[in-house]
Amino acid sequence: MNRHRPPDVSGATRLVGLLGWPVEQSLSPRMHNAAFAAAGLDWLYVPLPTPPEELEPALAGLLALGFAGANITAPHKLAAARLCGARTGSVNTIALRDGQIQASSTDTAILDDLAAEHPVVLGDGGAAHAFLEALPHARRYSRRAAWPPDVRHADLVVNATSARDEVLADLEAGQILVDLPYPETATATAARAAGARVVPGLEVLLAQGAASFEIWTGKPAPLEAMRSALGLPTPRTSPEHEPRGASPAGGVL
């Protein structure tokens, strides 16, 4: 039996979507459908490939079709925030209730378990924007502005770029790299070899996915089922589940 098989669909099935362009590489459907099954929910998470010029009607369509919510991924996070009138500049999660779009960003949920006094953020897209809002004192590097990155005095470096094969920054022991892409990038491989702590992209996906799940369902996220779906090992210690906070984004996403 395929343990990642989505649940049977009925007339009562609640739908959650993933809007992005492209979306076929995403592991979110596997993770969330495993979570819904583990929680005993008749819900289904479906990829919705959405070209940029179709984002606005797609958001309206989610409301019209009765979706429970959606995730927003690249390249739409900034545009969706503008379209929905968010109070934050980037959104990745929407809940649809009473004919209204309620938006939030869970991209930075991984920071709940990390502390940083001198953070650096690499990138200029929607995820980078979310981390800069969560870390307002962070230094930012992007190819459109300051480059190459200087991370010598950073304690936390967030790689929010899509670069996979290029080492973007040289980290060393005592530093932490949050590497958003998956699978692992050359930057993460080099950082780990140098003795830095690496938080891989799948752990970032798990954290933001758990926070989104709780926003949509109002229930604690089944973390072990989600970990298993992503092929992540069980942590040596399993602290009691604590709901992951999301940054309210007003009526957007």
C-alpha positions as CSV (number, residue, x, y, z in Angstrom):
1,M,0.0,0.0,0.0
2,N,1.2,3.5,-0.8
3,R,1.3,5.3,2.5
4,H,1.2,8.6,0.7
5,R,-2.0,7.9,-1.2
6,P,-4.5,10.8,-0.8
7,P,-7.8,10.1,1.0
8,D,-10.9,9.1,-1.0
9,V,-12.7,12.1,-2.2
10,S,-16.4,12.6,-1.3
11,G,-18.9,15.3,-1.7
12,A,-18.0,16.5,1.8
13,T,-14.2,16.7,1.2
14,R,-12.7,20.0,2.0
15,L,-10.1,21.3,-0.5
16,V,-6.8,23.1,0.1
17,G,-4.6,24.2,-2.8
18,L,-1.1,25.2,-3.7
19,L,-0.8,28.2,-6.0
20,G,2.6,28.6,-7.7
21,W,4.3,28.5,-11.1
22,P,5.6,25.8,-11.3
23,V,4.3,23.5,-8.5
24,E,5.2,20.0,-9.7
25,Q,8.4,19.9,-7.7
26,S,6.6,20.7,-4.4
27,L,6.4,18.1,-1.6
28,S,3.6,20.0,0.1
29,P,0.8,17.9,-1.3
30,R,2.5,14.7,0.0
31,M,3.1,16.3,3.4
32,H,-0.3,17.8,3.9
33,N,-2.3,14.8,2.6
34,A,-0.4,12.6,5.1
35,A,-1.3,15.2,7.8
36,F,-5.0,15.2,7.0
37,A,-5.1,11.4,6.9
38,A,-3.3,11.2,10.3
39,A,-5.7,13.7,11.8
40,G,-8.7,11.8,10.5
41,L,-9.9,14.7,8.3
42,D,-11.7,14.4,5.1
43,W,-9.5,17.0,3.4
44,L,-7.5,17.0,0.2
45,Y,-4.5,19.2,-0.7
46,V,-4.1,19.7,-4.5
47,P,-1.5,21.5,-6.6
48,L,-2.9,24.3,-8.7
49,P,-0.3,25.5,-11.3
50,T,-1.0,29.2,-11.7
51,P,0.8,31.4,-14.2
52,P,1.4,35.0,-12.9
53,E,-1.2,36.6,-15.1
54,E,-3.9,34.2,-13.7
55,L,-3.2,34.8,-10.0
56,E,-5.9,37.3,-9.4
57,P,-8.7,35.2,-10.9
58,A,-7.3,32.1,-9.2
59,L,-7.6,33.7,-5.8
60,A,-11.2,34.7,-6.6
61,G,-11.8,31.1,-7.9
62,L,-10.8,29.6,-4.6
63,L,-13.5,31.6,-2.9
64,A,-16.1,30.7,-5.5
65,L,-15.3,27.0,-5.4
66,G,-15.4,26.8,-1.6
67,F,-11.8,26.0,-0.9
68,A,-10.9,25.9,2.8
69,G,-7.5,27.5,2.2
70,A,-4.3,27.5,0.2
71,N,-0.6,27.9,0.2
72,I,1.0,30.5,-2.0
73,T,4.5,29.7,-3.3
74,A,7.0,31.3,-5.8
75,P,6.6,33.5,-7.7
76,H,3.4,34.7,-6.2
77,K,4.0,35.6,-2.6
78,L,4.6,39.4,-3.1
79,A,1.9,39.8,-5.7
80,A,-0.7,37.9,-3.7
81,A,0.1,40.2,-0.7
82,R,-0.7,43.2,-2.9
83,L,-3.8,41.7,-4.4
84,C,-5.3,40.8,-1.1
85,G,-4.3,44.0,0.7
86,A,-2.1,42.4,3.3
87,R,-0.5,44.3,6.1
88,T,2.7,42.3,5.4
89,G,4.6,42.4,2.2
90,S,4.7,38.6,1.6
91,V,2.2,35.9,2.3
92,N,2.2,32.1,1.9
93,T,-1.0,30.9,3.6
94,I,-4.6,31.8,3.2
95,A,-7.7,30.6,5.0
96,L,-11.1,31.1,3.3
97,R,-13.9,31.8,5.8
98,D,-17.3,33.4,5.4
99,G,-16.5,34.6,1.9
100,Q,-13.3,36.3,3.1
101,I,-9.6,35.7,2.5
102,Q,-7.6,35.6,5.7
103,A,-3.9,35.7,5.1
104,S,-0.7,35.0,7.0
105,S,2.9,34.1,6.5
106,T,4.2,31.0,8.1
107,D,7.5,31.0,6.1
108,T,9.5,32.0,9.1
109,A,8.0,29.5,11.6
110,I,11.4,27.8,11.7
111,L,12.7,30.8,13.6
112,D,10.6,29.8,16.7
113,D,13.5,27.4,17.6
114,L,16.4,29.7,16.6
115,A,17.9,32.8,18.1
116,A,20.0,35.3,16.3
117,E,21.6,38.6,17.2
118,H,23.4,39.2,13.9
119,P,21.3,37.6,11.1
120,V,21.9,37.8,7.3
121,V,19.3,37.1,4.7
122,L,20.3,36.2,1.1
123,G,17.7,36.8,-1.6
124,D,15.1,39.2,-2.8
125,G,11.9,37.1,-3.4
126,G,8.8,36.5,-1.3
127,A,10.5,34.2,1.2
128,A,13.4,36.6,1.7
129,H,10.9,39.4,2.3
130,A,9.2,37.3,5.0
131,F,12.4,36.6,6.8
132,L,13.4,40.3,6.6
133,E,10.1,41.3,8.2
134,A,10.7,38.7,11.0
135,L,14.3,39.8,11.4
136,P,14.1,43.5,11.0
137,H,17.7,44.0,12.1
138,A,19.1,41.6,9.5
139,R,21.5,42.5,6.8
140,R,20.3,41.7,3.3
141,Y,22.3,40.6,0.3
142,S,20.9,40.1,-3.2
143,R,22.3,40.2,-6.7
144,R,20.2,43.2,-7.5
145,A,21.9,45.2,-4.7
146,A,24.8,44.3,-2.4
147,W,26.8,41.3,-3.5
148,P,28.7,39.1,-2.7
149,P,27.5,38.4,0.9
150,D,29.7,39.2,3.8
151,V,28.7,36.7,6.6
152,R,31.8,36.9,8.7
153,H,30.1,38.4,11.7
154,A,26.7,36.7,11.3
155,D,25.4,34.1,13.7
156,L,22.4,33.1,11.5
157,V,22.4,33.1,7.7
158,V,19.1,32.5,5.8
159,N,19.5,31.3,2.2
160,A,16.3,32.4,0.6
161,T,17.6,32.2,-3.0
162,S,16.9,29.5,-5.6
163,A,20.6,29.0,-6.3
164,R,21.6,25.3,-5.9
165,D,25.0,24.7,-7.5
166,E,26.9,27.8,-6.4
167,V,28.4,28.4,-2.9
168,L,26.9,31.7,-2.0
169,A,28.6,32.3,1.3
170,D,31.4,30.7,3.3
171,L,30.2,29.7,6.8
172,E,32.2,28.3,9.6
173,A,31.7,26.5,12.9
174,G,29.5,28.4,15.3
175,Q,27.2,29.8,12.6
176,I,23.8,28.6,11.6
177,L,22.5,28.3,8.0
178,V,18.8,28.1,7.3
179,D,18.8,26.7,3.7
180,L,15.3,27.1,2.2
181,P,15.7,25.2,-1.1
182,Y,15.4,21.4,-1.2
183,P,17.2,19.2,-2.0
184,E,20.3,20.5,-0.3
185,T,22.2,23.3,-2.0
186,A,26.0,23.6,-2.5
187,T,26.0,26.4,0.1
188,A,24.6,24.0,2.7
189,T,27.0,21.2,1.8
190,A,30.0,23.5,2.1
191,A,28.6,25.0,5.4
192,R,28.2,21.6,7.0
193,A,31.7,20.5,5.9
194,A,33.1,23.7,7.5
195,G,31.4,22.8,10.8
196,A,28.4,25.1,10.7
197,R,24.9,24.0,11.8
198,V,22.6,23.5,8.8
199,V,18.8,23.7,9.0
200,P,17.7,22.0,5.8
201,G,14.9,23.1,3.5
202,L,12.7,20.1,4.5
203,E,12.8,21.1,8.1
204,V,11.8,24.7,7.0
205,L,9.0,23.2,5.0
206,L,7.8,21.1,7.9
207,A,7.7,24.1,10.2
208,Q,5.8,26.3,7.9
209,G,3.5,23.4,6.8
210,A,2.6,22.6,10.4
211,A,1.7,26.3,11.1
212,S,-0.4,26.4,7.9
213,F,-2.2,23.2,8.9
214,E,-3.2,24.6,12.3
215,I,-4.5,27.8,10.7
216,W,-6.7,25.9,8.3
217,T,-8.0,23.2,10.7
218,G,-7.7,24.7,14.2
219,K,-6.1,21.4,15.2
220,P,-2.5,20.5,16.3
221,A,-0.4,19.4,13.4
222,P,0.5,15.6,13.3
223,L,4.2,16.3,13.1
224,E,5.4,12.7,13.0
225,A,3.1,11.9,10.0
226,M,4.4,15.0,8.2
227,R,8.0,14.1,9.0
228,S,7.5,10.6,7.7
229,A,5.9,11.9,4.5
230,L,9.0,14.1,3.9
231,G,11.4,11.3,4.7
232,L,12.7,13.2,7.7
233,P,14.1,11.3,10.7
234,T,12.4,11.5,14.1
235,P,14.2,13.9,16.4
236,R,16.1,12.3,19.3
237,T,13.9,14.3,21.7
238,S,10.3,15.0,20.9
239,P,9.1,18.1,22.8
240,E,5.5,18.5,23.4
241,H,3.8,20.1,20.5
242,E,3.4,23.8,20.6
243,P,1.3,25.6,18.0
244,R,3.6,27.6,15.7
245,G,2.8,31.2,15.4
246,A,2.1,32.9,12.1
247,S,2.5,36.5,11.2
248,P,-0.9,38.0,10.5
249,A,-1.1,39.5,7.1
250,G,-4.5,41.0,7.2
251,G,-6.9,40.1,4.4
252,V,-4.4,38.8,1.9
253,L,-2.7,35.8,0.3
